[in-house]
Amino acid sequence: MKGVNLRAGIRVSGAVHMQNVNAYHSRLRQWLAPFHGVATRYLSNYLGWRWILDARRIRSATSLLNAALGQFPHLAVT
């Protein structure tokens, strides 16, 4: 992964823009605050949950519960 060099004034590298990274980090920290910290072991689960909520990929409580159980019928190809 190529980094950006803030000291040299480079704030954009392809699709990576520092404002986007900082904004996402801020939203993630604010969302995680009520959990009082997350074990590294479960971080990928929380990031997946946040990914679903952020993009409004799953809109019903039933679909969210199914996704939490590893069932994704809305993604099934028929």
Gaussian input, Z-matrix of N, CA and C with variables (Angstrom, degrees):
# hf/3-21g

backbone

0 1
 N
 C     1     B1
 C     2     B2     1     A1
 N     3     B3     2     A2     1     D1
 C     4     B4     3     A3     2     D2
 C     5     B5     4     A4     3     D3
 N     6     B6     5     A5     4     D4
 C     7     B7     6     A6     5     D5
 C     8     B8     7     A7     6     D6
 N     9     B9     8     A8     7     D7
 C    10    B10     9     A9     8     D8
 C    11    B11    10    A10     9     D9
 N    12    B12    11    A11    10    D10
 C    13    B13    12    A12    11    D11
 C    14    B14    13    A13    12    D12
 N    15    B15    14    A14    13    D13
 C    16    B16    15    A15    14    D14
 C    17    B17    16    A16    15    D15
 N    18    B18    17    A17    16    D16
 C    19    B19    18    A18    17    D17
 C    20    B20    19    A19    18    D18
 N    21    B21    20    A20    19    D19
 C    22    B22    21    A21    20    D20
 C    23    B23    22    A22    21    D21
 N    24    B24    23    A23    22    D22
 C    25    B25    24    A24    23    D23
 C    26    B26    25    A25    24    D24
 N    27    B27    26    A26    25    D25
 C    28    B28    27    A27    26    D26
 C    29    B29    28    A28    27    D27
 N    30    B30    29    A29    28    D28
 C    31    B31    30    A30    29    D29
 C    32    B32    31    A31    30    D30
 N    33    B33    32    A32    31    D31
 C    34    B34    33    A33    32    D32
 C    35    B35    34    A34    33    D33
 N    36    B36    35    A35    34    D34
 C    37    B37    36    A36    35    D35
 C    38    B38    37    A37    36    D36
 N    39    B39    38    A38    37    D37
 C    40    B40    39    A39    38    D38
 C    41    B41    40    A40    39    D39
 N    42    B42    41    A41    40    D40
 C    43    B43    42    A42    41    D41
 C    44    B44    43    A43    42    D42
 N    45    B45    44    A44    43    D43
 C    46    B46    45    A45    44    D44
 C    47    B47    46    A46    45    D45
 N    48    B48    47    A47    46    D46
 C    49    B49    48    A48    47    D47
 C    50    B50    49    A49    48    D48
 N    51    B51    50    A50    49    D49
 C    52    B52    51    A51    50    D50
 C    53    B53    52    A52    51    D51
 N    54    B54    53    A53    52    D52
 C    55    B55    54    A54    53    D53
 C    56    B56    55    A55    54    D54
 N    57    B57    56    A56    55    D55
 C    58    B58    57    A57    56    D56
 C    59    B59    58    A58    57    D57
 N    60    B60    59    A59    58    D58
 C    61    B61    60    A60    59    D59
 C    62    B62    61    A61    60    D60
 N    63    B63    62    A62    61    D61
 C    64    B64    63    A63    62    D62
 C    65    B65    64    A64    63    D63
 N    66    B66    65    A65    64    D64
 C    67    B67    66    A66    65    D65
 C    68    B68    67    A67    66    D66
 N    69    B69    68    A68    67    D67
 C    70    B70    69    A69    68    D68
 C    71    B71    70    A70    69    D69
 N    72    B72    71    A71    70    D70
 C    73    B73    72    A72    71    D71
 C    74    B74    73    A73    72    D72
 N    75    B75    74    A74    73    D73
 C    76    B76    75    A75    74    D74
 C    77    B77    76    A76    75    D75
 N    78    B78    77    A77    76    D76
 C    79    B79    78    A78    77    D77
 C    80    B80    79    A79    78    D78
 N    81    B81    80    A80    79    D79
 C    82    B82    81    A81    80    D80
 C    83    B83    82    A82    81    D81
 N    84    B84    83    A83    82    D82
 C    85    B85    84    A84    83    D83
 C    86    B86    85    A85    84    D84
 N    87    B87    86    A86    85    D85
 C    88    B88    87    A87    86    D86
 C    89    B89    88    A88    87    D87
 N    90    B90    89    A89    88    D88
 C    91    B91    90    A90    89    D89
 C    92    B92    91    A91    90    D90
 N    93    B93    92    A92    91    D91
 C    94    B94    93    A93    92    D92
 C    95    B95    94    A94    93    D93
 N    96    B96    95    A95    94    D94
 C    97    B97    96    A96    95    D95
 C    98    B98    97    A97    96    D96
 N    99    B99    98    A98    97    D97
 C   100   B100    99    A99    98    D98
 C   101   B101   100   A100    99    D99
 N   102   B102   101   A101   100   D100
 C   103   B103   102   A102   101   D101
 C   104   B104   103   A103   102   D102
 N   105   B105   104   A104   103   D103
 C   106   B106   105   A105   104   D104
 C   107   B107   106   A106   105   D105
 N   108   B108   107   A107   106   D106
 C   109   B109   108   A108   107   D107
 C   110   B110   109   A109   108   D108
 N   111   B111   110   A110   109   D109
 C   112   B112   111   A111   110   D110
 C   113   B113   112   A112   111   D111
 N   114   B114   113   A113   112   D112
 C   115   B115   114   A114   113   D113
 C   116   B116   115   A115   114   D114
 N   117   B117   116   A116   115   D115
 C   118   B118   117   A117   116   D116
 C   119   B119   118   A118   117   D117
 N   120   B120   119   A119   118   D118
 C   121   B121   120   A120   119   D119
 C   122   B122   121   A121   120   D120
 N   123   B123   122   A122   121   D121
 C   124   B124   123   A123   122   D122
 C   125   B125   124   A124   123   D123
 N   126   B126   125   A125   124   D124
 C   127   B127   126   A126   125   D125
 C   128   B128   127   A127   126   D126
 N   129   B129   128   A128   127   D127
 C   130   B130   129   A129   128   D128
 C   131   B131   130   A130   129   D129
 N   132   B132   131   A131   130   D130
 C   133   B133   132   A132   131   D131
 C   134   B134   133   A133   132   D132
 N   135   B135   134   A134   133   D133
 C   136   B136   135   A135   134   D134
 C   137   B137   136   A136   135   D135
 N   138   B138   137   A137   136   D136
 C   139   B139   138   A138   137   D137
 C   140   B140   139   A139   138   D138
 N   141   B141   140   A140   139   D139
 C   142   B142   141   A141   140   D140
 C   143   B143   142   A142   141   D141
 N   144   B144   143   A143   142   D142
 C   145   B145   144   A144   143   D143
 C   146   B146   145   A145   144   D144
 N   147   B147   146   A146   145   D145
 C   148   B148   147   A147   146   D146
 C   149   B149   148   A148   147   D147
 N   150   B150   149   A149   148   D148
 C   151   B151   150   A150   149   D149
 C   152   B152   151   A151   150   D150
 N   153   B153   152   A152   151   D151
 C   154   B154   153   A153   152   D152
 C   155   B155   154   A154   153   D153
 N   156   B156   155   A155   154   D154
 C   157   B157   156   A156   155   D155
 C   158   B158   157   A157   156   D156
 N   159   B159   158   A158   157   D157
 C   160   B160   159   A159   158   D158
 C   161   B161   160   A160   159   D159
 N   162   B162   161   A161   160   D160
 C   163   B163   162   A162   161   D161
 C   164   B164   163   A163   162   D162
 N   165   B165   164   A164   163   D163
 C   166   B166   165   A165   164   D164
 C   167   B167   166   A166   165   D165
 N   168   B168   167   A167   166   D166
 C   169   B169   168   A168   167   D167
 C   170   B170   169   A169   168   D168
 N   171   B171   170   A170   169   D169
 C   172   B172   171   A171   170   D170
 C   173   B173   172   A172   171   D171
 N   174   B174   173   A173   172   D172
 C   175   B175   174   A174   173   D173
 C   176   B176   175   A175   174   D174
 N   177   B177   176   A176   175   D175
 C   178   B178   177   A177   176   D176
 C   179   B179   178   A178   177   D177
 N   180   B180   179   A179   178   D178
 C   181   B181   180   A180   179   D179
 C   182   B182   181   A181   180   D180
 N   183   B183   182   A182   181   D181
 C   184   B184   183   A183   182   D182
 C   185   B185   184   A184   183   D183
 N   186   B186   185   A185   184   D184
 C   187   B187   186   A186   185   D185
 C   188   B188   187   A187   186   D186
 N   189   B189   188   A188   187   D187
 C   190   B190   189   A189   188   D188
 C   191   B191   190   A190   189   D189
 N   192   B192   191   A191   190   D190
 C   193   B193   192   A192   191   D191
 C   194   B194   193   A193   192   D192
 N   195   B195   194   A194   193   D193
 C   196   B196   195   A195   194   D194
 C   197   B197   196   A196   195   D195
 N   198   B198   197   A197   196   D196
 C   199   B199   198   A198   197   D197
 C   200   B200   199   A199   198   D198
 N   201   B201   200   A200   199   D199
 C   202   B202   201   A201   200   D200
 C   203   B203   202   A202   201   D201
 N   204   B204   203   A203   202   D202
 C   205   B205   204   A204   203   D203
 C   206   B206   205   A205   204   D204
 N   207   B207   206   A206   205   D205
 C   208   B208   207   A207   206   D206
 C   209   B209   208   A208   207   D207
 N   210   B210   209   A209   208   D208
 C   211   B211   210   A210   209   D209
 C   212   B212   211   A211   210   D210
 N   213   B213   212   A212   211   D211
 C   214   B214   213   A213   212   D212
 C   215   B215   214   A214   213   D213
 N   216   B216   215   A215   214   D214
 C   217   B217   216   A216   215   D215
 C   218   B218   217   A217   216   D216
 N   219   B219   218   A218   217   D217
 C   220   B220   219   A219   218   D218
 C   221   B221   220   A220   219   D219
 N   222   B222   221   A221   220   D220
 C   223   B223   222   A222   221   D221
 C   224   B224   223   A223   222   D222
 N   225   B225   224   A224   223   D223
 C   226   B226   225   A225   224   D224
 C   227   B227   226   A226   225   D225
 N   228   B228   227   A227   226   D226
 C   229   B229   228   A228   227   D227
 C   230   B230   229   A229   228   D228
 N   231   B231   230   A230   229   D229
 C   232   B232   231   A231   230   D230
 C   233   B233   232   A232   231   D231

   B1=1.4511
   B2=1.5258
   B3=1.2827
   B4=1.4511
   B5=1.5290
   B6=1.3079
   B7=1.4575
   B8=1.5201
   B9=1.2977
   B10=1.4605
   B11=1.5222
   B12=1.3245
   B13=1.4565
   B14=1.5280
   B15=1.3227
   B16=1.4601
   B17=1.5221
   B18=1.3193
   B19=1.4748
   B20=1.5189
   B21=1.3158
   B22=1.4632
   B23=1.5233
   B24=1.3305
   B25=1.4583
   B26=1.5178
   B27=1.3395
   B28=1.4670
   B29=1.5239
   B30=1.3075
   B31=1.4625
   B32=1.5241
   B33=1.3354
   B34=1.4610
   B35=1.5187
   B36=1.3252
   B37=1.4612
   B38=1.5204
   B39=1.3143
   B40=1.4665
   B41=1.5146
   B42=1.3204
   B43=1.4598
   B44=1.5263
   B45=1.3315
   B46=1.4609
   B47=1.5264
   B48=1.3031
   B49=1.4567
   B50=1.5207
   B51=1.3077
   B52=1.4687
   B53=1.5251
   B54=1.3158
   B55=1.4659
   B56=1.5303
   B57=1.3430
   B58=1.4617
   B59=1.5251
   B60=1.3239
   B61=1.4654
   B62=1.5295
   B63=1.3201
   B64=1.4678
   B65=1.5227
   B66=1.3250
   B67=1.4662
   B68=1.5227
   B69=1.3388
   B70=1.4656
   B71=1.5253
   B72=1.3244
   B73=1.4601
   B74=1.5237
   B75=1.3156
   B76=1.4574
   B77=1.5320
   B78=1.3422
   B79=1.4707
   B80=1.5186
   B81=1.3351
   B82=1.4651
   B83=1.5237
   B84=1.3282
   B85=1.4676
   B86=1.5268
   B87=1.3278
   B88=1.4679
   B89=1.5281
   B90=1.3314
   B91=1.4571
   B92=1.5255
   B93=1.3405
   B94=1.4636
   B95=1.5344
   B96=1.3153
   B97=1.4660
   B98=1.5336
   B99=1.3247
   B100=1.4700
   B101=1.5262
   B102=1.3218
   B103=1.4605
   B104=1.5282
   B105=1.3319
   B106=1.4700
   B107=1.5241
   B108=1.3043
   B109=1.4591
   B110=1.5097
   B111=1.3093
   B112=1.4534
   B113=1.5210
   B114=1.3085
   B115=1.4631
   B116=1.5254
   B117=1.3163
   B118=1.4620
   B119=1.5208
   B120=1.3036
   B121=1.4662
   B122=1.5213
   B123=1.3255
   B124=1.4595
   B125=1.5262
   B126=1.3240
   B127=1.4572
   B128=1.5262
   B129=1.3194
   B130=1.4688
   B131=1.5212
   B132=1.3369
   B133=1.4645
   B134=1.5278
   B135=1.3300
   B136=1.4571
   B137=1.5317
   B138=1.3403
   B139=1.4596
   B140=1.5230
   B141=1.3273
   B142=1.4598
   B143=1.5141
   B144=1.3218
   B145=1.4683
   B146=1.5225
   B147=1.3220
   B148=1.4655
   B149=1.5231
   B150=1.3346
   B151=1.4633
   B152=1.5230
   B153=1.3312
   B154=1.4670
   B155=1.5255
   B156=1.3281
   B157=1.4627
   B158=1.5237
   B159=1.3270
   B160=1.4630
   B161=1.5215
   B162=1.3071
   B163=1.4616
   B164=1.5291
   B165=1.3174
   B166=1.4705
   B167=1.5319
   B168=1.3325
   B169=1.4570
   B170=1.5283
   B171=1.3086
   B172=1.4609
   B173=1.5218
   B174=1.2992
   B175=1.4716
   B176=1.5158
   B177=1.3148
   B178=1.4582
   B179=1.5227
   B180=1.3164
   B181=1.4628
   B182=1.5251
   B183=1.3205
   B184=1.4660
   B185=1.5222
   B186=1.3189
   B187=1.4690
   B188=1.5213
   B189=1.3352
   B190=1.4551
   B191=1.5266
   B192=1.3158
   B193=1.4643
   B194=1.5230
   B195=1.3219
   B196=1.4661
   B197=1.5216
   B198=1.3305
   B199=1.4650
   B200=1.5217
   B201=1.3402
   B202=1.4619
   B203=1.5264
   B204=1.3175
   B205=1.4664
   B206=1.5226
   B207=1.3393
   B208=1.4622
   B209=1.5087
   B210=1.3219
   B211=1.4619
   B212=1.5223
   B213=1.3161
   B214=1.4605
   B215=1.5261
   B216=1.3355
   B217=1.4725
   B218=1.5322
   B219=1.3201
   B220=1.4616
   B221=1.5233
   B222=1.3327
   B223=1.4542
   B224=1.5303
   B225=1.3176
   B226=1.4577
   B227=1.5262
   B228=1.3222
   B229=1.4600
   B230=1.5093
   B231=1.3297
   B232=1.4722
   B233=1.4920
   A1=108.55
   A2=116.18
   A3=121.78
   A4=109.38
   A5=116.84
   A6=121.34
   A7=111.66
   A8=115.11
   A9=120.90
   A10=107.97
   A11=116.66
   A12=121.87
   A13=108.56
   A14=115.85
   A15=120.20
   A16=112.09
   A17=117.32
   A18=119.84
   A19=111.59
   A20=116.81
   A21=120.68
   A22=111.67
   A23=117.17
   A24=121.38
   A25=113.80
   A26=117.50
   A27=120.90
   A28=107.74
   A29=116.09
   A30=121.16
   A31=112.98
   A32=116.06
   A33=120.78
   A34=108.72
   A35=116.12
   A36=121.86
   A37=107.12
   A38=116.69
   A39=120.50
   A40=110.36
   A41=116.04
   A42=120.87
   A43=112.10
   A44=117.34
   A45=121.26
   A46=109.27
   A47=115.61
   A48=121.78
   A49=107.10
   A50=117.57
   A51=121.37
   A52=112.81
   A53=118.12
   A54=119.48
   A55=110.82
   A56=116.94
   A57=120.21
   A58=111.19
   A59=116.12
   A60=120.38
   A61=110.16
   A62=117.02
   A63=120.71
   A64=111.86
   A65=117.17
   A66=120.49
   A67=110.81
   A68=116.89
   A69=119.90
   A70=110.71
   A71=116.67
   A72=120.77
   A73=110.67
   A74=116.76
   A75=121.16
   A76=111.23
   A77=116.65
   A78=120.03
   A79=111.34
   A80=116.66
   A81=120.84
   A82=111.41
   A83=117.59
   A84=120.91
   A85=110.96
   A86=116.91
   A87=120.73
   A88=110.35
   A89=116.73
   A90=121.04
   A91=111.88
   A92=117.36
   A93=121.32
   A94=113.42
   A95=118.66
   A96=122.66
   A97=113.42
   A98=120.30
   A99=119.24
   A100=114.20
   A101=117.86
   A102=120.88
   A103=112.20
   A104=118.09
   A105=123.72
   A106=112.37
   A107=115.61
   A108=120.87
   A109=111.83
   A110=115.38
   A111=121.90
   A112=107.72
   A113=116.45
   A114=120.46
   A115=108.87
   A116=116.62
   A117=121.69
   A118=110.61
   A119=115.65
   A120=121.76
   A121=112.25
   A122=117.68
   A123=122.01
   A124=113.33
   A125=117.73
   A126=120.83
   A127=112.27
   A128=118.13
   A129=119.90
   A130=111.10
   A131=118.19
   A132=121.08
   A133=110.74
   A134=116.99
   A135=120.50
   A136=111.16
   A137=117.15
   A138=120.18
   A139=111.09
   A140=117.22
   A141=120.90
   A142=111.75
   A143=115.81
   A144=121.05
   A145=109.30
   A146=117.38
   A147=121.54
   A148=111.31
   A149=117.28
   A150=122.30
   A151=110.00
   A152=116.57
   A153=121.52
   A154=109.98
   A155=117.25
   A156=120.94
   A157=112.39
   A158=116.75
   A159=121.70
   A160=112.41
   A161=116.80
   A162=120.54
   A163=112.31
   A164=116.55
   A165=122.02
   A166=110.93
   A167=115.51
   A168=121.23
   A169=112.02
   A170=116.43
   A171=121.43
   A172=106.78
   A173=115.63
   A174=118.99
   A175=115.27
   A176=118.36
   A177=118.63
   A178=110.28
   A179=115.10
   A180=120.36
   A181=111.03
   A182=117.00
   A183=121.24
   A184=110.82
   A185=116.84
   A186=120.75
   A187=111.10
   A188=117.02
   A189=120.80
   A190=110.65
   A191=117.35
   A192=121.01
   A193=110.73
   A194=117.29
   A195=120.67
   A196=111.00
   A197=117.60
   A198=121.26
   A199=110.32
   A200=116.96
   A201=120.56
   A202=110.94
   A203=116.36
   A204=121.04
   A205=112.18
   A206=116.20
   A207=120.38
   A208=114.18
   A209=117.68
   A210=122.00
   A211=108.47
   A212=116.87
   A213=121.51
   A214=110.74
   A215=118.49
   A216=119.35
   A217=112.50
   A218=118.39
   A219=120.68
   A220=111.55
   A221=118.12
   A222=122.04
   A223=111.98
   A224=116.82
   A225=120.46
   A226=110.44
   A227=114.88
   A228=121.14
   A229=107.60
   A230=116.25
   A231=119.21
   A232=111.27
   D1=134.43
   D2=179.81
   D3=-89.71
   D4=131.20
   D5=-179.74
   D6=-91.10
   D7=170.26
   D8=174.90
   D9=-104.58
   D10=150.34
   D11=-178.37
   D12=-110.26
   D13=95.75
   D14=-176.83
   D15=-66.33
   D16=-34.67
   D17=179.82
   D18=-63.83
   D19=-32.68
   D20=179.21
   D21=-86.39
   D22=0.51
   D23=178.94
   D24=85.34
   D25=10.04
   D26=179.29
   D27=-90.42
   D28=111.97
   D29=-176.91
   D30=-115.22
   D31=-2.46
   D32=-179.07
   D33=-130.68
   D34=134.49
   D35=175.43
   D36=-140.74
   D37=95.62
   D38=-176.91
   D39=65.39
   D40=-123.92
   D41=-179.44
   D42=-83.93
   D43=-7.80
   D44=-178.11
   D45=-89.08
   D46=120.42
   D47=177.88
   D48=-128.17
   D49=130.97
   D50=-174.94
   D51=-56.41
   D52=-36.26
   D53=179.23
   D54=-63.93
   D55=-39.59
   D56=178.38
   D57=-66.00
   D58=-42.63
   D59=179.72
   D60=-64.08
   D61=-46.21
   D62=-179.98
   D63=-64.39
   D64=-39.11
   D65=179.49
   D66=-66.09
   D67=-44.08
   D68=178.94
   D69=-64.14
   D70=-42.63
   D71=179.67
   D72=-60.96
   D73=-41.24
   D74=178.98
   D75=-63.64
   D76=-45.93
   D77=179.00
   D78=-63.82
   D79=-40.21
   D80=-179.91
   D81=-64.92
   D82=-45.83
   D83=179.45
   D84=-62.54
   D85=-41.58
   D86=179.25
   D87=-63.79
   D88=-40.56
   D89=-179.57
   D90=-69.86
   D91=-34.92
   D92=-178.77
   D93=-78.81
   D94=-17.82
   D95=-174.99
   D96=-52.53
   D97=-45.22
   D98=-179.12
   D99=-64.44
   D100=-17.90
   D101=-179.85
   D102=-83.62
   D103=-7.06
   D104=178.79
   D105=55.46
   D106=44.42
   D107=178.16
   D108=97.26
   D109=152.23
   D110=-178.02
   D111=-130.67
   D112=133.34
   D113=176.41
   D114=-65.96
   D115=140.42
   D116=179.52
   D117=-54.91
   D118=-34.33
   D119=179.95
   D120=-58.38
   D121=-33.33
   D122=-176.14
   D123=-105.39
   D124=4.04
   D125=-175.96
   D126=-58.46
   D127=-40.40
   D128=-179.61
   D129=-62.95
   D130=-34.14
   D131=177.29
   D132=-65.64
   D133=-44.28
   D134=179.08
   D135=-66.13
   D136=-38.93
   D137=178.32
   D138=-65.31
   D139=-38.00
   D140=175.82
   D141=-64.97
   D142=-41.86
   D143=177.66
   D144=-61.38
   D145=-46.78
   D146=179.71
   D147=-63.83
   D148=-37.59
   D149=178.34
   D150=-60.51
   D151=-42.13
   D152=178.85
   D153=-64.62
   D154=-46.61
   D155=-178.09
   D156=-68.38
   D157=-40.08
   D158=-176.52
   D159=-62.09
   D160=-42.86
   D161=-175.64
   D162=-97.06
   D163=3.29
   D164=-178.95
   D165=52.75
   D166=44.69
   D167=-178.75
   D168=-73.75
   D169=-32.09
   D170=178.63
   D171=-122.17
   D172=125.72
   D173=-171.60
   D174=-108.37
   D175=-15.49
   D176=-179.20
   D177=-111.81
   D178=154.79
   D179=179.74
   D180=-63.92
   D181=-36.18
   D182=179.48
   D183=-64.65
   D184=-44.52
   D185=178.73
   D186=-64.63
   D187=-38.10
   D188=178.41
   D189=-65.38
   D190=-42.02
   D191=177.62
   D192=-63.78
   D193=-43.52
   D194=177.77
   D195=-61.15
   D196=-41.55
   D197=178.92
   D198=-64.43
   D199=-38.74
   D200=178.44
   D201=-64.13
   D202=-29.22
   D203=178.49
   D204=-88.55
   D205=1.49
   D206=177.59
   D207=87.59
   D208=13.60
   D209=179.35
   D210=-105.74
   D211=122.03
   D212=-176.93
   D213=-123.77
   D214=66.53
   D215=-177.95
   D216=-64.52
   D217=-26.02
   D218=-179.53
   D219=-73.40
   D220=-12.66
   D221=178.53
   D222=-103.54
   D223=-0.39
   D224=-176.44
   D225=-69.05
   D226=139.02
   D227=177.37
   D228=-97.93
   D229=127.58
   D230=-179.26
   D231=-110.01

